[in-house]
């Protein structure tokens, strides 16, 4: 089970619960879009994505 599937199935299982992810930018610098798509595939609507000099922030809601 991937970490993203674990989040969806175990930690955030009820509709309309929120998700906030802060990841180091260097780990996902070229993979931001695929990471977003993975979250959307398992039932999250991405509300906001923000990249700073050091971090990638993703805010979403479980549908």
Biopython code that builds the backbone (N, CA, C, O; Angstrom):
import numpy as np
from Bio.PDB.StructureBuilder import StructureBuilder

atoms = [
    (1, "UNK", "N", (0.848, -1.177, 0.000)),
    (1, "UNK", "CA", (0.000, 0.000, 0.000)),
    (1, "UNK", "C", (0.894, 1.240, 0.000)),
    (1, "UNK", "O", (1.805, 1.370, 0.818)),
    (2, "UNK", "N", (0.615, 2.131, -0.920)),
    (2, "UNK", "CA", (1.428, 3.345, -1.003)),
    (2, "UNK", "C", (1.075, 4.289, 0.147)),
    (2, "UNK", "O", (-0.010, 4.184, 0.720)),
    (3, "UNK", "N", (1.976, 5.203, 0.487)),
    (3, "UNK", "CA", (1.684, 6.171, 1.556)),
    (3, "UNK", "C", (0.434, 6.999, 1.270)),
    (3, "UNK", "O", (-0.296, 7.356, 2.194)),
    (4, "UNK", "N", (0.185, 7.304, 0.008)),
    (4, "UNK", "CA", (-0.997, 8.101, -0.334)),
    (4, "UNK", "C", (-2.262, 7.279, -0.106)),
    (4, "UNK", "O", (-3.246, 7.805, 0.414)),
    (5, "UNK", "N", (-2.256, 6.010, -0.480)),
    (5, "UNK", "CA", (-3.416, 5.159, -0.234)),
    (5, "UNK", "C", (-3.656, 4.982, 1.258)),
    (5, "UNK", "O", (-4.804, 4.935, 1.701)),
    (6, "UNK", "N", (-2.587, 4.883, 2.035)),
    (6, "UNK", "CA", (-2.717, 4.778, 3.485)),
    (6, "UNK", "C", (-3.412, 6.010, 4.041)),
    (6, "UNK", "O", (-4.302, 5.893, 4.884)),
    (7, "UNK", "N", (-3.015, 7.193, 3.577)),
    (7, "UNK", "CA", (-3.675, 8.427, 4.030)),
    (7, "UNK", "C", (-5.168, 8.380, 3.763)),
    (7, "UNK", "O", (-5.972, 8.694, 4.641)),
    (8, "UNK", "N", (-5.533, 7.995, 2.573)),
    (8, "UNK", "CA", (-6.942, 7.999, 2.181)),
    (8, "UNK", "C", (-7.746, 6.956, 2.955)),
    (8, "UNK", "O", (-8.865, 7.234, 3.386)),
    (9, "UNK", "N", (-7.193, 5.777, 3.131)),
    (9, "UNK", "CA", (-7.947, 4.679, 3.726)),
    (9, "UNK", "C", (-7.968, 4.689, 5.244)),
    (9, "UNK", "O", (-8.989, 4.355, 5.846)),
    (10, "UNK", "N", (-6.887, 5.056, 5.864)),
    (10, "UNK", "CA", (-6.779, 4.917, 7.311)),
    (10, "UNK", "C", (-6.897, 6.231, 8.080)),
    (10, "UNK", "O", (-7.561, 6.287, 9.115)),
    (11, "UNK", "N", (-6.270, 7.267, 7.586)),
    (11, "UNK", "CA", (-6.226, 8.505, 8.352)),
    (11, "UNK", "C", (-7.376, 9.452, 8.042)),
    (11, "UNK", "O", (-7.923, 10.084, 8.947)),
    (12, "UNK", "N", (-7.741, 9.553, 6.787)),
    (12, "UNK", "CA", (-8.765, 10.505, 6.377)),
    (12, "UNK", "C", (-9.813, 9.737, 5.598)),
    (12, "UNK", "O", (-9.753, 9.666, 4.371)),
    (13, "UNK", "N", (-10.756, 9.170, 6.292)),
    (13, "UNK", "CA", (-11.719, 8.310, 5.624)),
    (13, "UNK", "C", (-13.108, 8.933, 5.496)),
    (13, "UNK", "O", (-13.923, 8.461, 4.703)),
    (14, "UNK", "N", (-13.386, 9.974, 6.255)),
    (14, "UNK", "CA", (-14.711, 10.591, 6.187)),
    (14, "UNK", "C", (-14.734, 11.723, 5.173)),
    (14, "UNK", "O", (-13.761, 12.465, 5.044)),
    (15, "UNK", "N", (-15.841, 11.855, 4.456)),
    (15, "UNK", "CA", (-15.965, 12.955, 3.488)),
    (15, "UNK", "C", (-15.833, 14.317, 4.170)),
    (15, "UNK", "O", (-16.236, 14.498, 5.319)),
    (16, "UNK", "N", (-15.274, 15.242, 3.455)),
    (16, "UNK", "CA", (-15.093, 16.643, 3.843)),
    (16, "UNK", "C", (-14.056, 16.853, 4.941)),
    (16, "UNK", "O", (-13.995, 17.932, 5.531)),
    (17, "UNK", "N", (-13.256, 15.857, 5.217)),
    (17, "UNK", "CA", (-12.123, 16.076, 6.112)),
    (17, "UNK", "C", (-11.016, 16.722, 5.300)),
    (17, "UNK", "O", (-10.880, 16.470, 4.103)),
    (18, "UNK", "N", (-10.235, 17.546, 5.952)),
    (18, "UNK", "CA", (-9.203, 18.289, 5.228)),
    (18, "UNK", "C", (-7.846, 17.613, 5.342)),
    (18, "UNK", "O", (-7.576, 16.842, 6.263)),
    (19, "UNK", "N", (-7.009, 17.935, 4.370)),
    (19, "UNK", "CA", (-5.663, 17.398, 4.279)),
    (19, "UNK", "C", (-4.718, 18.566, 4.031)),
    (19, "UNK", "O", (-4.970, 19.406, 3.167)),
    (20, "UNK", "N", (-3.635, 18.615, 4.788)),
    (20, "UNK", "CA", (-2.607, 19.630, 4.562)),
    (20, "UNK", "C", (-1.269, 18.920, 4.572)),
    (20, "UNK", "O", (-0.898, 18.279, 5.556)),
    (21, "UNK", "N", (-0.545, 19.041, 3.461)),
    (21, "UNK", "CA", (0.756, 18.388, 3.306)),
    (21, "UNK", "C", (1.818, 19.460, 3.111)),
    (21, "UNK", "O", (1.644, 20.384, 2.317)),
    (22, "UNK", "N", (2.907, 19.328, 3.835)),
    (22, "UNK", "CA", (4.079, 20.183, 3.655)),
    (22, "UNK", "C", (5.270, 19.250, 3.442)),
    (22, "UNK", "O", (5.658, 18.504, 4.341)),
    (23, "UNK", "N", (5.841, 19.303, 2.244)),
    (23, "UNK", "CA", (6.946, 18.424, 1.885)),
    (23, "UNK", "C", (8.137, 19.266, 1.433)),
    (23, "UNK", "O", (7.948, 20.332, 0.848)),
    (24, "UNK", "N", (9.344, 18.810, 1.692)),
    (24, "UNK", "CA", (10.507, 19.521, 1.160)),
    (24, "UNK", "C", (10.440, 19.597, -0.364)),
    (24, "UNK", "O", (10.173, 18.597, -1.030)),
    (25, "UNK", "N", (10.677, 20.753, -0.897)),
    (25, "UNK", "CA", (10.573, 20.991, -2.333)),
    (25, "UNK", "C", (11.521, 20.100, -3.128)),
    (25, "UNK", "O", (11.170, 19.648, -4.218)),
    (26, "UNK", "N", (12.696, 19.845, -2.611)),
    (26, "UNK", "CA", (13.690, 19.073, -3.357)),
    (26, "UNK", "C", (13.233, 17.645, -3.632)),
    (26, "UNK", "O", (13.636, 17.057, -4.635)),
    (27, "UNK", "N", (12.393, 17.068, -2.756)),
    (27, "UNK", "CA", (11.931, 15.701, -2.957)),
    (27, "UNK", "C", (10.868, 15.596, -4.043)),
    (27, "UNK", "O", (10.734, 14.545, -4.670)),
    (28, "UNK", "N", (10.115, 16.656, -4.276)),
    (28, "UNK", "CA", (9.001, 16.595, -5.221)),
    (28, "UNK", "C", (9.086, 17.661, -6.300)),
    (28, "UNK", "O", (8.085, 17.974, -6.946)),
    (29, "UNK", "N", (10.254, 18.211, -6.497)),
    (29, "UNK", "CA", (10.407, 19.325, -7.425)),
    (29, "UNK", "C", (9.915, 19.003, -8.831)),
    (29, "UNK", "O", (9.279, 19.848, -9.461)),
    (30, "UNK", "N", (10.187, 17.823, -9.332)),
    (30, "UNK", "CA", (9.778, 17.457, -10.690)),
    (30, "UNK", "C", (8.565, 16.535, -10.705)),
    (30, "UNK", "O", (8.147, 16.078, -11.769)),
    (31, "UNK", "N", (7.998, 16.260, -9.533)),
    (31, "UNK", "CA", (6.907, 15.295, -9.434)),
    (31, "UNK", "C", (5.624, 15.903, -8.872)),
    (31, "UNK", "O", (4.720, 15.162, -8.486)),
    (32, "UNK", "N", (5.523, 17.205, -8.819)),
    (32, "UNK", "CA", (4.378, 17.858, -8.195)),
    (32, "UNK", "C", (3.067, 17.460, -8.858)),
    (32, "UNK", "O", (2.102, 17.136, -8.166)),
    (33, "UNK", "N", (3.017, 17.478, -10.162)),
    (33, "UNK", "CA", (1.776, 17.168, -10.869)),
    (33, "UNK", "C", (1.363, 15.717, -10.664)),
    (33, "UNK", "O", (0.178, 15.444, -10.475)),
    (34, "UNK", "N", (2.293, 14.792, -10.696)),
    (34, "UNK", "CA", (1.939, 13.379, -10.491)),
    (34, "UNK", "C", (1.492, 13.141, -9.045)),
    (34, "UNK", "O", (0.619, 12.310, -8.797)),
    (35, "UNK", "N", (2.082, 13.858, -8.100)),
    (35, "UNK", "CA", (1.674, 13.751, -6.700)),
    (35, "UNK", "C", (0.236, 14.247, -6.536)),
    (35, "UNK", "O", (-0.566, 13.618, -5.846)),
    (36, "UNK", "N", (-0.084, 15.369, -7.167)),
    (36, "UNK", "CA", (-1.456, 15.904, -7.136)),
    (36, "UNK", "C", (-2.436, 14.920, -7.768)),
    (36, "UNK", "O", (-3.514, 14.683, -7.223)),
    (37, "UNK", "N", (-2.073, 14.355, -8.896)),
    (37, "UNK", "CA", (-2.944, 13.397, -9.583)),
    (37, "UNK", "C", (-3.190, 12.157, -8.720)),
    (37, "UNK", "O", (-4.296, 11.619, -8.707)),
    (38, "UNK", "N", (-2.173, 11.713, -8.011)),
    (38, "UNK", "CA", (-2.328, 10.560, -7.117)),
    (38, "UNK", "C", (-3.337, 10.853, -6.017)),
    (38, "UNK", "O", (-4.161, 10.002, -5.684)),
    (39, "UNK", "N", (-3.275, 12.038, -5.458)),
    (39, "UNK", "CA", (-4.230, 12.429, -4.424)),
    (39, "UNK", "C", (-5.651, 12.512, -4.988)),
    (39, "UNK", "O", (-6.610, 12.103, -4.334)),
    (40, "UNK", "N", (-5.775, 13.038, -6.188)),
    (40, "UNK", "CA", (-7.097, 13.153, -6.805)),
    (40, "UNK", "C", (-7.679, 11.777, -7.135)),
    (40, "UNK", "O", (-8.890, 11.583, -7.031)),
    (41, "UNK", "N", (-6.843, 10.830, -7.526)),
    (41, "UNK", "CA", (-7.306, 9.481, -7.856)),
    (41, "UNK", "C", (-7.919, 8.766, -6.654)),
    (41, "UNK", "O", (-8.813, 7.934, -6.811)),
    (42, "UNK", "N", (-7.444, 9.087, -5.471)),
    (42, "UNK", "CA", (-7.950, 8.402, -4.277)),
    (42, "UNK", "C", (-9.007, 9.223, -3.547)),
    (42, "UNK", "O", (-9.347, 8.919, -2.403)),
    (43, "UNK", "N", (-9.530, 10.260, -4.197)),
    (43, "UNK", "CA", (-10.704, 10.929, -3.649)),
    (43, "UNK", "C", (-10.515, 12.289, -3.024)),
    (43, "UNK", "O", (-11.407, 12.769, -2.324)),
    (44, "UNK", "N", (-9.383, 12.928, -3.252)),
    (44, "UNK", "CA", (-9.179, 14.268, -2.710)),
    (44, "UNK", "C", (-9.368, 15.323, -3.790)),
    (44, "UNK", "O", (-8.962, 15.132, -4.936)),
    (45, "UNK", "N", (-9.978, 16.421, -3.419)),
    (45, "UNK", "CA", (-10.028, 17.585, -4.297)),
    (45, "UNK", "C", (-8.944, 18.537, -3.794)),
    (45, "UNK", "O", (-8.961, 18.946, -2.633)),
    (46, "UNK", "N", (-8.021, 18.880, -4.654)),
    (46, "UNK", "CA", (-6.934, 19.778, -4.284)),
    (46, "UNK", "C", (-7.456, 21.206, -4.313)),
    (46, "UNK", "O", (-7.911, 21.691, -5.349)),
    (47, "UNK", "N", (-7.388, 21.863, -3.182)),
    (47, "UNK", "CA", (-7.893, 23.225, -3.060)),
    (47, "UNK", "C", (-6.811, 24.254, -3.391)),
    (47, "UNK", "O", (-7.083, 25.275, -4.021)),
    (48, "UNK", "N", (-5.590, 23.973, -2.960)),
    (48, "UNK", "CA", (-4.513, 24.937, -3.170)),
    (48, "UNK", "C", (-3.168, 24.218, -3.186)),
    (48, "UNK", "O", (-2.936, 23.291, -2.410)),
    (49, "UNK", "N", (-2.311, 24.649, -4.057)),
    (49, "UNK", "CA", (-0.929, 24.186, -4.100)),
    (49, "UNK", "C", (-0.042, 25.413, -4.096)),
    (49, "UNK", "O", (-0.232, 26.339, -4.884)),
    (50, "UNK", "N", (0.927, 25.410, -3.201)),
    (50, "UNK", "CA", (1.830, 26.554, -3.092)),
    (50, "UNK", "C", (3.251, 26.032, -2.962)),
    (50, "UNK", "O", (3.505, 25.078, -2.226)),
    (51, "UNK", "N", (4.167, 26.652, -3.670)),
    (51, "UNK", "CA", (5.573, 26.292, -3.584)),
    (51, "UNK", "C", (6.355, 27.507, -3.113)),
    (51, "UNK", "O", (6.259, 28.593, -3.686)),
    (52, "UNK", "N", (7.124, 27.302, -2.064)),
    (52, "UNK", "CA", (8.018, 28.356, -1.592)),
    (52, "UNK", "C", (9.439, 27.952, -1.961)),
    (52, "UNK", "O", (9.653, 26.967, -2.668)),
    (53, "UNK", "N", (10.372, 28.697, -1.491)),
    (53, "UNK", "CA", (11.774, 28.409, -1.803)),
    (53, "UNK", "C", (12.188, 27.030, -1.300)),
    (53, "UNK", "O", (13.031, 26.378, -1.915)),
    (54, "UNK", "N", (11.601, 26.575, -0.178)),
    (54, "UNK", "CA", (12.032, 25.314, 0.413)),
    (54, "UNK", "C", (10.968, 24.226, 0.491)),
    (54, "UNK", "O", (11.305, 23.051, 0.639)),
    (55, "UNK", "N", (9.686, 24.592, 0.393)),
    (55, "UNK", "CA", (8.627, 23.603, 0.624)),
    (55, "UNK", "C", (7.546, 23.631, -0.449)),
    (55, "UNK", "O", (7.331, 24.635, -1.129)),
    (56, "UNK", "N", (6.872, 22.482, -0.573)),
    (56, "UNK", "CA", (5.683, 22.333, -1.386)),
    (56, "UNK", "C", (4.533, 22.131, -0.404)),
    (56, "UNK", "O", (4.592, 21.244, 0.447)),
    (57, "UNK", "N", (3.492, 22.947, -0.517)),
    (57, "UNK", "CA", (2.318, 22.858, 0.342)),
    (57, "UNK", "C", (1.122, 22.470, -0.508)),
    (57, "UNK", "O", (0.879, 23.061, -1.560)),
    (58, "UNK", "N", (0.376, 21.473, -0.047)),
    (58, "UNK", "CA", (-0.839, 21.058, -0.741)),
    (58, "UNK", "C", (-1.963, 20.994, 0.285)),
    (58, "UNK", "O", (-1.828, 20.372, 1.339)),
    (59, "UNK", "N", (-3.064, 21.642, -0.039)),
    (59, "UNK", "CA", (-4.242, 21.623, 0.812)),
    (59, "UNK", "C", (-5.385, 21.015, 0.019)),
    (59, "UNK", "O", (-5.641, 21.405, -1.120)),
    (60, "UNK", "N", (-6.069, 20.061, 0.629)),
    (60, "UNK", "CA", (-7.154, 19.390, -0.073)),
    (60, "UNK", "C", (-8.271, 18.993, 0.862)),
    (60, "UNK", "O", (-8.196, 19.177, 2.076)),
    (61, "UNK", "N", (-9.311, 18.441, 0.261)),
    (61, "UNK", "CA", (-10.473, 17.983, 1.011)),
    (61, "UNK", "C", (-10.884, 16.619, 0.474)),
    (61, "UNK", "O", (-10.817, 16.371, -0.730)),
    (62, "UNK", "N", (-11.310, 15.736, 1.372)),
    (62, "UNK", "CA", (-11.754, 14.395, 0.975)),
    (62, "UNK", "C", (-13.187, 14.480, 0.490)),
    (62, "UNK", "O", (-14.052, 15.009, 1.188)),
    (63, "UNK", "N", (-13.443, 13.963, -0.698)),
    (63, "UNK", "CA", (-14.805, 13.956, -1.242)),
    (63, "UNK", "C", (-15.434, 12.588, -1.112)),
    (63, "UNK", "O", (-16.580, 12.395, -1.518)),
]
sb = StructureBuilder()
sb.init_structure("model")
sb.init_model(0)
sb.init_chain("A")
sb.init_seg("    ")
for serial, (resi, resn, name, xyz) in enumerate(atoms, 1):
    if name == "N":
        sb.init_residue(resn, " ", resi, " ")
    sb.init_atom(name, np.array(xyz, "f"), 0.0, 1.0, " ", f" {name:<3s}", serial, name[0])
structure = sb.get_structure()
